[in-house]
Amino acid sequence: MTSSATRPNTGHRTVIRPWPLDRPAVRVFLFHHAGGTHRFFRDWAGLFPADWEVLLMEAPGRRSRAGHRCQDIGELAELFRREVHPLLDQPYGFFGHSMGGLVCTELARQLRARGPGPRWLGLSAWGAARAAPDGRRTDRSLLPDPQLRSLVLAMGGTPPEILENEAMWRRFSPAIRDDFRLLDTTAPSLLAPVVGVPHSLFGGKDDATLPPERLVSLARSLSAPLHLHPGGHFYLREHRRSVARQITEDLGRVLRGDIR
């Protein structure tokens, strides 16, 4: 394929295209976790076939969009829908990690309501059901700073320099709180898988926030492939090459018609 750019595109937008392709065989959209940015996937562009374009999604509240605040996951998905619309002219799939799994699921639902939607959904560290056993809702966005920092540190997705530096924490904590607010106020109906779209599930064998048993149960109910890797909630850091290969294989089988 012919590239439409000779150097990486690093513009600050909701859809980041590190290496744009004019007419890729496939587009893969990657959705980051709560409190994260597109940079979590910045090293992934070279892990897929040369004729696949990798696009990195970034929620508002970061950098140039720091003043924008979505009220719920539906609004965030609608924002993404408007911005990805011009890029849906080729076969495409979504892969979301943690909060990204919820966002890309709702985005897929909105797209399916208007047309074909994505060919495949990859959900990483996202087990659908989020309610506590006693039915109570935990509002993590309202935790005092020390408790919120401890929670984020335990999950492992935020660089220690952000958590330990007061100035950096003040800069990044509003986005972290907003993301947790979106997660913890999500309507149960948005947690359901998308009917008619093949799914693949991914997770860490030692993820304290999402027991693998829940992923196993969900994979069975969906008849979906399940890829478990050593590590915790952010197992992706050490296993991104394996995960990218599995994404390529699973989405490839869907596109060939081997999985429906």
C-alpha angles and dihedrals in degrees: 000000000000116000117225092210135045096207136032118286106231100170115145103247139128091257113045118194108193094182111012119207123202097222111000121189089232138004120214117196115202120203121200131223130261111295091011135112136214087272089080085076098034093117095049101081093087095047097078134066114293092246094052117092117217116209123191119212122210125193120222121267095065127106112311093016096047093124096056117095125184116212096214144354091268092059091047091050090049090052090052092045092058093048099045094044096095090052098055096086093103131052109284145178137196129228119186131181119212106313086013088064091058093045096049090045092056091043090052089050091053092047092048089054088060103034145322098324125194120340093225143012124211113194117193123193089348117122100177100229110083105164119113116247091253092049095247120137121228113214102205093175090071097052116121113258096258093052093044091050090050091051094049091045091052091051090053103215101111122074111250091235089067093050095044099043113076095206093049091046091054089051098049105028096079090061091046091051092046092051093050089048090055091049097045095047096046115132112245090237090067092058094068119103118254113263115232097020121103112238134202122194128213132184151147119265090221099042105142092192095052117031110217089233089071091053091048090053093047092047090054093049091051096038083231131152113257122208114192120186134188111267143052135282092314098044086138093081093069099030105041093121092054092045092049089050091051091048089051092049097045096043089043091055090051092051091049090051095246091121123040 
